[in-house]
Amino acid sequence: MRLKKWVKILPTSIMIAAITGMLLLFFTQLFRLPEPFFSNQNLPFFFNTFMVIIITVLIIIMRAMLVERAVLKKLAFRDGITDLYNRHGLEQFWKTYRSKKSMAILYLDLDHFKEINDRFGHHVGDALLREVSVRLQQVESKKQRELFRLGGDEFVMILKNCDPIMAKRAATQILDKLTKPYAVEGYHVLITVSIGIRMCTARNAEHDMLVKEADAAMYVAKKQGKNGFFVFREGRSKLPKEKYGNINQAKS
């Protein structure tokens, strides 16, 4: 696939370089060249023209490589449907973010999303996910919020410098925004969402476990009737066996 890209880029690069080099040197030297035009005396002119073409080709190729690298890096950390950070982006966040202040992990799961996909088609489901991501980005300030799509209909929102009251307020905003009607691909769609909340700090060692515990709280919200939120409690909440097997180390 990458070879095909270079096959397309290279001829264009050479053509642009050739035109640039020839125009630059040809018109600046043309009227200074002694006769006959094709002679040993004029070899420096042709050599310089050739060098300009080569350098220009190399510059164009290097720029294309840098652009491709930037695109690949973005694809590695971004979700292809919503352009939100993906699971790898979440892992990168944990590696780079350091704060002793309290924060909240909100684990979101769209209720009955599979039924929407099955009824209207995956193109409608994808469009709906994009609309959901737009609405989620309207919750709290961009400076305070980090948003991720883990896959399927699961999202994670991390609220920095956040206390339990602020987390519950954000969850209420999410419920209000996401449950309003959607117009996607000519269809009117209604959804609800279940949210699990896990309070923590970025310095907690077990980041994966914190996300799983937020997921566990989301499962409780679903079992309580969906379209709501539940806060994970130390020593009283358990990870759902159907998803995490026998690692129930709930600390609620």
NORDAFEN-V333591 format. One record per residue. N is the residue number from 1. PHI is phi in radians with two decimals (999 if undefined). OMEGA is omega in radians with two decimals (999 if undefined). D_LAST is the distance of its C-alpha to the last C-alpha in Angstrom with 1 decimal. Layout:
[[N & PHI & OMEGA & D_LAST] [N & PHI & OMEGA & D_LAST]]
This chain:
[[1 & 999 & 3.14 & 49.2] [2 & -1.16 & 3.12 & 49.3] [3 & -1.07 & 3.13 & 53.0] [4 & -1.08 & 3.12 & 53.9] [5 & -1.08 & -3.12 & 52.6] [6 & -1.19 & 3.09 & 54.8] [7 & -1.07 & 3.12 & 57.7] [8 & -1.35 & -3.05 & 57.4] [9 & -1.31 & -2.99 & 56.9] [10 & -1.04 & 3.13 & 59.6] [11 & -1.03 & 3.13 & 62.7] [12 & -1.12 & 3.14 & 61.7] [13 & -1.08 & -3.13 & 61.1] [14 & -1.10 & -3.12 & 64.5] [15 & -1.12 & 3.13 & 66.2] [16 & -1.11 & 3.14 & 64.8] [17 & -1.10 & -3.12 & 65.5] [18 & -1.08 & -3.14 & 69.0] [19 & -1.09 & -3.13 & 69.9] [20 & -1.08 & -3.12 & 68.5] [21 & -1.11 & -3.11 & 70.3] [22 & -1.12 & 3.14 & 73.5] [23 & -1.14 & -3.08 & 73.6] [24 & -1.11 & -3.06 & 72.8] [25 & -1.52 & -3.06 & 75.4] [26 & -1.08 & -3.06 & 77.9] [27 & -1.36 & 3.10 & 78.7] [28 & -1.45 & -3.08 & 78.7] [29 & -1.98 & -2.99 & 81.0] [30 & -0.92 & -3.02 & 83.0] [31 & -1.46 & 3.10 & 85.9] [32 & -1.81 & -3.06 & 86.1] [33 & -1.34 & 3.08 & 86.6] [34 & -1.31 & 3.08 & 90.1] [35 & -1.49 & -0.12 & 91.9] [36 & -1.29 & -3.04 & 91.5] [37 & -1.07 & 3.13 & 87.9] [38 & -1.60 & -3.14 & 86.9] [39 & -2.48 & 3.14 & 88.3] [40 & -1.06 & -3.14 & 87.3] [41 & -1.08 & -3.06 & 87.4] [42 & -1.67 & 3.13 & 84.6] [43 & -1.01 & 3.10 & 82.2] [44 & -0.99 & 3.13 & 80.1] [45 & -1.09 & -3.13 & 79.4] [46 & -1.17 & 3.10 & 78.2] [47 & -1.12 & 3.13 & 76.2] [48 & -1.09 & 3.10 & 74.4] [49 & -1.09 & 3.12 & 73.8] [50 & -1.07 & -3.13 & 72.3] [51 & -1.13 & 3.10 & 70.0] [52 & -1.09 & 3.12 & 68.8] [53 & -1.09 & -3.13 & 67.9] [54 & -1.08 & -3.12 & 66.0] [55 & -1.09 & 3.14 & 64.0] [56 & -1.12 & 3.09 & 63.2] [57 & -1.05 & -3.14 & 61.9] [58 & -1.10 & 3.12 & 59.7] [59 & -1.11 & -3.13 & 58.2] [60 & -1.12 & -3.14 & 57.5] [61 & -1.12 & 3.13 & 55.9] [62 & -1.09 & 3.12 & 53.8] [63 & -1.14 & 3.11 & 52.6] [64 & -1.09 & 3.12 & 51.8] [65 & -1.15 & 3.12 & 49.8] [66 & -1.14 & 3.11 & 47.7] [67 & -1.12 & 3.14 & 47.0] [68 & -1.11 & 3.13 & 46.0] [69 & -1.10 & 3.12 & 43.7] [70 & -1.13 & 3.12 & 42.0] [71 & -1.14 & -3.14 & 41.6] [72 & -1.12 & 3.11 & 40.1] [73 & -1.12 & 3.11 & 37.7] [74 & -1.13 & -3.14 & 36.6] [75 & -1.10 & -3.12 & 36.3] [76 & -1.18 & -3.05 & 34.1] [77 & -1.98 & -3.09 & 31.4] [78 & -2.04 & 3.06 & 32.1] [79 & -1.35 & -3.06 & 31.5] [80 & -1.22 & -3.09 & 34.9] [81 & -1.61 & -3.02 & 34.4] [82 & -1.77 & -3.05 & 32.7] [83 & 1.16 & 2.99 & 33.5] [84 & -1.37 & 3.01 & 29.9] [85 & -1.10 & 3.14 & 28.4] [86 & -1.78 & -3.11 & 27.3] [87 & -1.08 & 3.08 & 24.8] [88 & -1.15 & 3.08 & 27.1] [89 & -1.13 & 3.09 & 27.2] [90 & -1.15 & 3.10 & 23.4] [91 & -1.07 & 3.12 & 23.8] [92 & -1.15 & 3.11 & 26.6] [93 & -1.04 & -3.13 & 24.7] [94 & -1.11 & -3.12 & 22.2] [95 & -1.27 & -3.00 & 25.2] [96 & -1.84 & -3.06 & 27.1] [97 & -1.54 & 3.12 & 24.8] [98 & -2.31 & 3.10 & 24.1] [99 & -2.79 & 3.09 & 22.7] [100 & -1.54 & -3.08 & 21.0] [101 & -1.37 & -3.13 & 20.2] [102 & -1.16 & 3.09 & 17.0] [103 & -2.48 & -3.11 & 16.8] [104 & -2.17 & 3.00 & 15.1] [105 & -1.83 & 3.09 & 14.9] [106 & -1.87 & -3.13 & 15.9] [107 & -1.79 & -3.05 & 16.1] [108 & -1.94 & 3.04 & 19.0] [109 & -2.39 & -3.14 & 20.6] [110 & -1.29 & -3.12 & 23.9] [111 & -1.33 & 3.05 & 24.3] [112 & 1.07 & -3.14 & 27.4] [113 & -1.13 & -3.14 & 28.5] [114 & -1.04 & 3.12 & 30.0] [115 & -1.09 & 3.11 & 32.2] [116 & -1.16 & 3.10 & 33.6] [117 & -1.04 & -3.09 & 34.4] [118 & -1.18 & -3.07 & 36.1] [119 & -1.39 & -3.02 & 38.0] [120 & -1.85 & -3.13 & 39.3] [121 & 1.84 & -3.08 & 39.1] [122 & -1.18 & 3.12 & 37.1] [123 & -1.13 & 3.08 & 39.2] [124 & -1.25 & 3.11 & 37.9] [125 & -1.05 & 3.12 & 34.3] [126 & -1.13 & 3.11 & 34.9] [127 & -1.10 & 3.11 & 36.5] [128 & -1.12 & 3.11 & 33.6] [129 & -1.06 & 3.11 & 31.1] [130 & -1.15 & 3.12 & 33.4] [131 & -1.15 & 3.10 & 33.5] [132 & -1.06 & -3.13 & 29.8] [133 & -1.10 & 3.10 & 29.6] [134 & -1.11 & -3.12 & 32.3] [135 & -1.21 & 3.12 & 30.4] [136 & -1.11 & 3.14 & 27.2] [137 & -1.28 & 3.07 & 29.3] [138 & -1.63 & -3.14 & 30.2] [139 & -1.61 & -3.12 & 26.8] [140 & 1.01 & -3.11 & 26.6] [141 & -1.50 & -3.14 & 29.0] [142 & -1.06 & -3.12 & 29.7] [143 & -1.15 & -3.07 & 29.4] [144 & -1.58 & -2.94 & 25.8] [145 & -1.92 & 2.94 & 24.7] [146 & -2.18 & -3.01 & 24.5] [147 & -2.22 & -3.08 & 24.6] [148 & -2.40 & 2.93 & 24.4] [149 & -1.96 & -3.07 & 25.3] [150 & -1.46 & -3.09 & 23.7] [151 & 2.31 & -3.13 & 26.1] [152 & 1.00 & 3.13 & 26.9] [153 & -1.93 & -3.10 & 25.4] [154 & -1.86 & 3.13 & 22.2] [155 & -2.20 & 3.01 & 22.0] [156 & -2.23 & 3.03 & 19.8] [157 & -2.04 & 3.09 & 20.4] [158 & -1.90 & 3.13 & 19.5] [159 & -1.89 & -3.11 & 20.2] [160 & -1.48 & -3.14 & 21.3] [161 & 0.89 & -2.97 & 21.5] [162 & -2.17 & 3.05 & 19.2] [163 & -1.81 & -3.09 & 17.2] [164 & -1.00 & 3.14 & 14.9] [165 & -1.13 & 3.12 & 18.1] [166 & -1.13 & 3.14 & 19.9] [167 & -1.12 & 3.12 & 17.2] [168 & -1.16 & 3.10 & 17.3] [169 & -1.13 & 3.11 & 21.1] [170 & -1.12 & 3.12 & 21.3] [171 & -1.07 & 3.11 & 19.4] [172 & -1.12 & 3.09 & 21.9] [173 & -1.09 & 3.13 & 24.8] [174 & -1.06 & 3.14 & 23.8] [175 & -1.05 & -3.12 & 23.8] [176 & -1.17 & -3.06 & 27.1] [177 & -1.30 & -3.03 & 28.8] [178 & -1.36 & -3.10 & 27.8] [179 & -1.58 & 3.04 & 28.7] [180 & -1.33 & -3.05 & 32.3] [181 & -1.04 & 3.08 & 35.0] [182 & -2.01 & 2.98 & 35.9] [183 & -2.01 & -3.08 & 39.5] [184 & -2.25 & 3.08 & 39.3] [185 & 0.92 & 3.11 & 42.3] [186 & 1.46 & 3.13 & 44.1] [187 & -1.97 & 3.01 & 41.4] [188 & -1.75 & -3.02 & 39.4] [189 & -2.19 & 3.03 & 35.7] [190 & -2.10 & 3.08 & 32.8] [191 & -2.37 & 2.95 & 29.1] [192 & -2.19 & -3.07 & 25.7] [193 & -2.50 & 3.06 & 22.5] [194 & -1.93 & -3.01 & 18.8] [195 & -2.27 & 2.99 & 16.4] [196 & -1.93 & -3.09 & 12.8] [197 & -2.07 & 3.06 & 11.8] [198 & -2.24 & 3.09 & 9.9] [199 & -1.44 & -3.10 & 11.1] [200 & -2.94 & 2.94 & 12.4] [201 & -2.22 & -3.12 & 15.9] [202 & -1.17 & -3.10 & 18.4] [203 & -1.45 & 3.03 & 18.7] [204 & -1.04 & -3.04 & 15.4] [205 & -1.23 & -3.01 & 17.0] [206 & -1.59 & -3.11 & 15.0] [207 & -1.13 & 3.13 & 15.9] [208 & -1.05 & 3.14 & 16.0] [209 & -1.16 & 3.12 & 12.4] [210 & -1.09 & 3.12 & 11.4] [211 & -1.14 & 3.10 & 13.7] [212 & -1.10 & 3.13 & 12.4] [213 & -1.24 & 3.02 & 8.8] [214 & -1.14 & 3.07 & 10.9] [215 & -1.08 & 3.13 & 12.9] [216 & -1.07 & 3.11 & 10.2] [217 & -1.12 & 3.10 & 9.7] [218 & -1.11 & 3.10 & 13.5] [219 & -1.06 & 3.10 & 13.9] [220 & -1.10 & 3.12 & 12.3] [221 & -1.05 & 3.10 & 14.8] [222 & -1.15 & -3.12 & 17.5] [223 & -1.17 & 3.13 & 17.0] [224 & -1.48 & 3.08 & 17.2] [225 & 2.11 & 3.13 & 20.6] [226 & 1.16 & 3.13 & 20.4] [227 & 0.94 & 3.13 & 21.8] [228 & -2.87 & 3.12 & 18.8] [229 & -2.36 & 3.13 & 15.5] [230 & -2.47 & -3.13 & 11.9] [231 & -1.71 & 3.11 & 9.4] [232 & -1.13 & -3.11 & 6.1] [233 & -2.07 & -3.14 & 3.6] [234 & -1.00 & 3.05 & 2.3] [235 & 1.48 & -3.07 & 3.1] [236 & -2.25 & 3.13 & 3.7] [237 & -2.00 & -3.12 & 4.4] [238 & -2.20 & 3.07 & 7.2] [239 & -1.26 & -3.11 & 10.0] [240 & -1.10 & -3.10 & 13.1] [241 & -1.08 & -3.08 & 15.6] [242 & -1.13 & -3.12 & 18.6] [243 & -1.94 & -3.04 & 17.8] [244 & -2.03 & 3.05 & 16.2] [245 & 1.10 & -3.04 & 17.7] [246 & -1.78 & -3.14 & 16.4] [247 & -1.69 & 3.13 & 14.1] [248 & -1.16 & 3.09 & 10.9] [249 & -2.06 & -2.98 & 9.1] [250 & -1.01 & -3.07 & 5.6] [251 & -2.01 & -2.95 & 3.7] [252 & -1.53 & 999 & 0.0]]
